[in-house]
Amino acid sequence: MAAPVSVRLDDDVRATLEADAKQHGIGLATYLRNLATDRAKLVRKANIRAESRRVAEYNRDNPDAQEFYDFWDRVSKDASG
């Protein structure tokens, strides 16, 4: 669900962004929405990578996790052949 956001821009910043938006054939609102969407995707990916690192570090240092992975590694090798 989309929700409107109000942003105050300095005149020179607005003029610069409007000119770039115009070069891309879109309006300022669409341009800003695209910028925000692209940045949100980058932030989400960075958060996922950081969480994956935390899980990997936890698993690396946890004997129970290592035992689990060792077990599934053996099962996988047995199943393949």
DADA-V949734 format. One record per backbone hydrogen bond with DSSP energy under -0.5 kcal/mol. NH is the residue of the N-H (numbers start at 1). CO is the residue of the C=O. Records with the same first field share a line. If there is no record, write none. Layout:
NH = CO, CO
This chain:
9 = 7
14 = 10
15 = 11
16 = 12
17 = 13
18 = 14
19 = 15
20 = 16
21 = 17
22 = 18
23 = 19
24 = 20
25 = 22
26 = 21
31 = 27
32 = 28
33 = 29
34 = 30
35 = 31
36 = 32
37 = 33
38 = 34
39 = 35
40 = 36
41 = 37
42 = 38
43 = 39
44 = 40
45 = 41
46 = 42
47 = 43
48 = 44
49 = 45
50 = 46
51 = 47
52 = 48
53 = 49
54 = 50
55 = 51
56 = 52
57 = 53
58 = 54
59 = 55
60 = 56
61 = 57
62 = 58, 59
63 = 61
66 = 62
67 = 63
68 = 64
69 = 65
70 = 66
71 = 67
72 = 68
73 = 69
74 = 70
75 = 71
76 = 72
77 = 73
78 = 74
79 = 75
80 = 76
81 = 77
